[in-house]
Amino acid sequence: MLINSLYRPVAGHDVADVIADYPLGIIVASELVATHMPMLAVRDPDGSLVIEGHIPLSDPLHTVLAEGQEVLLIFPGPSAYISPDWYTHTGLPTYDFEPIHIRGRATIMTQPALEDHLRRLIDHHERRVRPRQEGPDTAASGGARGRWRMNDSAEDSMHQLLGAIAGFRLRPLSVEFKSKIGQNRPADEVPITAEHLSLMRHPDASYLADLMERLSAARGVENSPASR
């Protein structure tokens, strides 16, 4: 992936954070076969990045992963259109986005590790959703109130699922992270662009608006005399 020097992520902006918010990635094999699956970015005790995921046994890419062939993981991340109408200086339409490319070879999980992965993946997403409002059928969701939790029926379904999928862990051989978040525009346009993004209906727009302001502040610190 071509990465302009302007679009390298600032220190402290971690690929794992982007994957946590945008976990649906694309697994691409050398035969140009691809599949889309949600994944988790975790850190081993030594701090090294590991990508965890699962895949149906019926998917041809399962064989690719099981054989340890090198694959490319693509996490598209957030994206939004930027209108030049928002600028105070002359400009052209563009896109802001944060894609991540990770190359590596996977190893297949044991069944206990796969079950643990699925539970952590569910918990990761359930912590990000708004609980369903109470109603006459609330009990069917697995709990009386609050976040959804596994009940006996869901446990049975999960154990049936375990026989049809394989879990994998991938240690990156390379990581490319492109953070194109308004760096090619004057600094005084950042708050204006962020404000317009926050008013758009697209969910990625408000995410990028907040990210733009946070990264702008971080870049200000990086470029301050004290940090040189």
Secondary structure, DSSP 4 states (H G I P E B T S, - for coil): ----GGGSPPTT--HHHHHHHS-EEEEE-TTS-EEEEE-EEEE-TTS-EEEEEEEETTSHHHHHHHTT-EEEEEE---EEEE-GGG-SS----EEEE--EEEEEEEEEPPHHHHHHHHHHHHHHHHTTSPPPPP-TTGGGGTSSSSS----HHHHHHHHHHHTTEEEEEEEEEEEEE--BSSTTS-GGGHHHHHHHHHTSSSHHHHHHHHHHHHHHHHHHHHTSGGG-
